[in-house]
Amino acid sequence: MKLASLKNGHRDGKLVVVSKDIAWYADASSIAPTMQAALDDWERCESELQSLYEQLNRETIPRERFHEHDALSPLPRAFQWADGSAYVNHVELVRKARNAEMPATFWTDPLMYQGGSDAFLAPRADIPLGDEAWGCDMEGEVAVICGDAPMGCSLEEAAKSIRLIMLVNDVSLRGLIPAELAKGFGFFQSKPPTAFSPVAVTPDELGEAWDGKKVFLPLVVHYNNEPFGVADCGVDMTFDFPQLVAHLAKTRPVTAGTIIGSGTISNKLDDGPGKPISEGGVGYSCIAEIRMIETINDGKPSTSFMKYGDTVKIQMKDKDGKSIFGAIEQTVVKYEG
């Protein structure tokens, strides 16, 4: 099934069930008022929401037009947002561009950081930027929303905890990252609010494209209305979602509503760095990666980070070319305070 949180004047929006073609919705607030409430009581709510979803698709209940610009991120705020870096190709390129060796443990132990989860951007909201010198970048990712899982959970328990899947634009301020990491305490100011797709879907909605661990479909990224990336999310993913969930749960329980991101989707090409779509490659899911490859090839980057007025669109389509999650569409704007 497909779920969304519509704007209703309250921070957490109202829960709705969205039709398979993302054209219609039915109010689900009689089952659970918000997405978080549904996740907290998933054992009861899941079957009721599924029934409502089926009725909506059969057109046997009242329905209203679903407009993506009326949607908040599925969870407008969350108890926890942890972003991994499951595509080690991306990490390897970052380090290679600055002539740094990559520790062997990066291939066996996932990277993960705790992101700000108190205020996510809506999928069509502008990206407020205080200074272009901060190096604003998009990062196209996939994320899962989990139910409860115990501390030290097994990979099987981790897999069973995955409730919903959605897309991500994990905005990064590349110019602020080096100084923050140099302090040895991780990201903070360099990671402003994240945006998620208008719709979150249960894993079964992906059919054969979901194997219980990974999503095997391209993430379609447009930058300033031009094709920028179509990297396959199931390719070159070193750590799958159950591994990421279990990694988070090693020393703490996972609570319902926890969001875990994949990190920037990144594919190799012939066992080497990727290429732009215009050169026969699958392109990129962030600007930093093309800048890394330019640095490796030419000694310096030539592609700039995002400027005021630049736009990004992130979506995923099924085998029939239909949007699964709706689209994240954002414009960078000057933050005026």
C-alpha positions in Angstrom: 0.0 0.0 0.0 0.9 3.6 -0.3 0.7 6.2 2.5 1.2 9.9 2.8 0.9 12.8 5.2 -1.1 15.7 3.9 -0.8 19.3 5.1 -3.6 20.1 7.5 -2.2 23.0 9.6 -0.5 20.7 12.1 3.1 19.7 12.2 2.6 16.0 11.6 -0.2 16.4 9.0 -3.0 13.8 8.5 -2.5 10.2 7.4 -4.0 9.3 4.1 -3.9 6.2 1.9 -2.9 6.9 -1.7 -4.0 5.0 -4.8 -1.5 2.8 -6.7 -1.3 5.4 -9.5 -0.8 8.3 -7.0 -3.8 10.0 -8.4 -6.3 9.7 -5.5 -6.4 9.5 -1.7 -8.7 8.4 1.1 -8.6 9.9 4.6 -7.2 7.3 7.0 -7.3 9.4 10.1 -10.1 7.3 11.6 -7.6 4.4 11.7 -4.6 6.5 12.8 -4.4 10.3 12.9 -0.8 10.4 11.8 1.9 8.3 10.2 3.7 7.9 13.5 0.5 6.8 15.2 0.1 4.1 12.6 3.7 2.9 13.1 3.2 2.9 16.9 0.2 0.6 16.5 1.2 -1.2 13.3 -0.1 -4.7 14.2 -3.6 -3.2 14.4 -3.4 -0.5 11.8 -1.7 -2.4 8.9 -4.7 -4.6 8.0 -7.2 -1.8 8.3 -5.0 0.5 6.2 -4.5 -2.3 3.6 -8.3 -2.8 3.4 -8.8 0.9 2.9 -6.1 0.9 0.2 -7.8 -2.0 -1.7 -11.2 -0.2 -1.5 -9.6 3.0 -2.8 -8.1 1.2 -5.8 -11.4 -0.5 -6.5 -13.1 2.9 -6.3 -15.7 1.7 -3.8 -15.2 4.5 -1.3 -15.2 8.3 -1.4 -11.9 9.6 -2.7 -10.2 12.9 -3.5 -7.5 14.0 -5.9 -4.0 13.5 -4.5 -1.7 16.5 -5.3 1.9 15.9 -4.5 2.5 19.6 -3.5 0.0 19.1 -0.7 2.1 16.4 0.9 4.5 16.7 3.7 7.4 14.3 4.0 5.7 11.0 5.1 7.1 11.5 8.6 7.3 15.3 8.9 9.5 14.8 11.9 10.8 11.5 13.4 12.2 10.2 16.6 15.3 9.1 14.8 16.9 9.7 11.3 20.1 7.7 10.8 21.8 7.8 7.4 24.2 5.2 6.3 26.8 5.1 3.5 26.0 1.7 1.9 27.6 2.5 -1.5 31.3 2.2 -0.7 32.1 3.2 -4.3 30.9 6.7 -3.3 33.1 6.7 -0.2 36.1 5.4 -2.2 35.8 8.2 -4.7 35.6 10.9 -2.0 38.8 9.7 -0.5 40.6 9.1 -3.8 39.9 12.6 -4.9 41.8 13.9 -1.8 44.6 11.2 -2.1 43.5 9.5 1.1 43.7 5.8 1.7 40.4 4.0 2.5 40.5 1.8 5.6 39.7 -1.9 4.8 37.1 -1.9 7.5 34.9 0.4 5.3 34.1 -2.8 3.3 33.0 -4.8 6.4 31.5 -2.2 8.8 28.9 0.4 7.7 29.3 4.1 8.1 26.4 5.8 9.7 25.6 9.2 11.3 22.7 10.6 13.3 20.9 13.3 11.3 18.5 16.0 12.4 15.0 14.6 12.6 13.0 17.4 14.2 12.0 19.2 11.0 12.1 17.5 7.6 11.3 19.5 4.4 8.2 18.8 2.4 9.0 17.1 -0.9 8.1 20.3 -2.9 9.5 22.8 -0.4 12.4 25.1 -1.3 15.9 24.4 0.0 16.8 27.5 2.1 20.5 28.4 1.8 22.2 31.1 3.8 25.4 31.3 1.6 26.3 29.7 -1.7 29.9 29.4 -0.4 28.6 26.6 1.9 28.5 24.3 -1.1 24.9 23.1 -1.3 24.5 19.6 -2.8 21.7 17.1 -3.2 22.0 13.5 -2.3 19.6 11.0 -3.8 18.9 8.0 -1.6 16.5 5.4 -0.6 15.3 5.1 3.0 13.3 2.6 5.1 11.0 3.4 8.0 11.2 0.8 10.7 9.0 -0.6 13.4 10.3 -1.7 16.8 13.4 -4.0 16.8 15.3 -5.1 19.9 18.9 -4.1 20.7 21.3 -6.6 19.2 18.6 -7.9 16.7 19.5 -10.5 14.1 19.5 -9.8 10.4 16.1 -11.6 10.1 14.6 -9.5 12.9 16.0 -6.4 11.2 14.4 -7.3 7.9 11.1 -8.0 9.5 11.2 -4.5 11.2 11.1 -2.7 7.8 7.6 -1.2 7.4 7.9 1.4 4.6 10.2 2.5 1.9 10.6 6.1 0.5 13.1 8.3 -1.4 15.4 10.9 0.1 17.1 14.2 -0.8 19.7 14.4 1.9 20.9 18.0 1.5 24.6 18.5 2.3 26.7 21.6 2.7 30.0 20.4 1.3 31.9 23.5 2.2 31.1 23.1 5.9 31.8 19.4 6.1 35.7 19.3 6.3 35.9 21.6 9.2 33.2 19.7 11.1 34.8 16.3 10.5 38.2 17.7 11.5 36.7 18.2 15.0 36.2 14.5 15.2 32.6 14.8 16.3 30.6 14.3 13.1 28.1 16.3 11.0 25.9 19.0 12.4 25.8 22.4 10.7 26.7 20.7 7.4 23.5 18.7 7.3 20.4 20.9 7.1 16.9 19.5 6.9 16.3 16.5 4.7 13.3 16.0 2.3 11.5 12.7 1.6 9.2 11.6 -1.3 5.5 12.5 -1.1 4.6 8.8 -0.7 6.0 6.0 1.4 5.2 2.4 0.2 5.1 -1.0 1.8 7.8 -3.3 0.4 5.3 -5.5 -1.5 4.5 -2.5 -3.7 7.9 -2.9 -5.4 7.2 -6.5 -6.4 10.3 -8.3 -7.8 12.3 -5.0 -7.5 12.5 -5.7 -3.7 14.2 -8.8 -2.6 13.8 -8.2 1.2 17.1 -6.4 1.3 17.6 -4.0 -1.6 15.6 -2.0 -4.2 16.6 -3.0 -7.7 15.4 0.0 -9.7 17.1 3.2 -10.9 16.9 6.4 -8.9 16.1 9.1 -11.5 17.7 12.4 -10.8 17.2 15.6 -12.8 19.3 18.7 -12.1 18.1 22.0 -13.6 15.7 19.9 -15.8 18.5 17.9 -17.3 19.1 14.1 -16.8 21.8 13.8 -14.1 21.6 10.2 -12.7 19.9 6.9 -13.2 22.0 4.7 -10.9 20.5 1.4 -9.9 19.9 1.2 -6.2 20.5 -2.6 -6.1 23.9 -2.4 -7.8 27.1 -1.8 -5.8 25.2 -1.6 -2.5 27.8 -3.0 -0.1 25.5 -3.1 2.9 21.8 -3.9 2.5 19.0 -2.5 4.6 18.8 -5.4 7.2 22.5 -4.9 7.7 22.0 -1.2 8.2 19.2 -1.7 10.7 21.2 -4.3 12.6 24.2 -2.0 12.7 22.1 0.7 14.3 20.6 -1.8 16.8 24.0 -3.1 18.0 23.9 -1.0 21.2 20.4 0.4 21.3 16.8 -0.7 20.4 15.2 0.6 17.2 11.9 2.3 17.9 8.9 2.6 15.6 9.3 5.5 13.2 13.1 5.3 12.9 14.2 6.2 9.4 17.4 4.7 8.0 18.9 6.0 4.8 21.1 4.1 2.2 23.5 6.9 1.6 24.1 8.4 -1.9 23.2 5.9 -4.7 26.4 5.2 -6.6 27.4 2.8 -9.4 30.7 1.9 -10.8 31.3 1.5 -14.6 33.5 -1.4 -15.8 35.0 -1.5 -12.2 36.0 2.1 -12.5 34.4 5.5 -11.7 31.1 6.3 -13.2 30.4 8.4 -16.2 27.8 11.1 -17.0 24.7 9.9 -18.8 25.8 11.9 -21.9 28.9 9.7 -22.1 27.0 6.4 -21.7 27.2 6.1 -18.0 24.4 6.1 -15.4 25.4 9.5 -14.0 25.3 10.5 -10.4 23.0 11.1 -7.4 25.0 14.0 -6.0 27.2 16.8 -7.4 30.2 15.9 -5.1 30.7 12.6 -7.0 31.0 14.2 -10.5 33.4 16.7 -8.9 35.5 13.9 -7.5 35.8 12.2 -10.9 36.7 15.6 -12.5 39.4 16.0 -9.8 40.7 12.5 -10.4 40.7 13.0 -14.2 41.6 16.7 -14.5 43.2 17.6 -11.3 40.4 19.9 -10.3 36.5 20.0 -10.4 34.7 22.0 -13.0 31.0 21.4 -11.9 29.9 23.9 -9.3 27.7 23.1 -6.3 24.0 24.3 -6.3 23.3 28.0 -6.7 20.2 30.1 -5.9 17.5 29.1 -8.4 19.0 25.7 -9.2 16.5 22.8 -9.1 16.6 19.1 -8.4 14.0 16.4 -9.1 14.3 12.9 -7.6 11.9 10.0 -8.4 11.7 6.3 -9.1 9.7 4.6 -11.8 8.4 1.0 -12.1 9.0 -1.2 -15.1 6.0 0.4 -16.8 7.5 3.9 -16.4 5.0 5.0 -13.7 6.2 6.9 -10.6 6.2 4.8 -7.5 6.8 7.4 -4.7 5.9 10.6 -6.4 8.7 13.2 -6.9 10.9 15.3 -4.7 11.1 18.6 -6.5 13.1 21.4 -4.9 14.6 24.8 -5.7 17.5 26.4 -3.8 16.5 29.8 -2.5 18.3 32.5 -0.5 17.5 32.3 3.2 16.5 35.7 4.3 15.9 34.9 8.0 
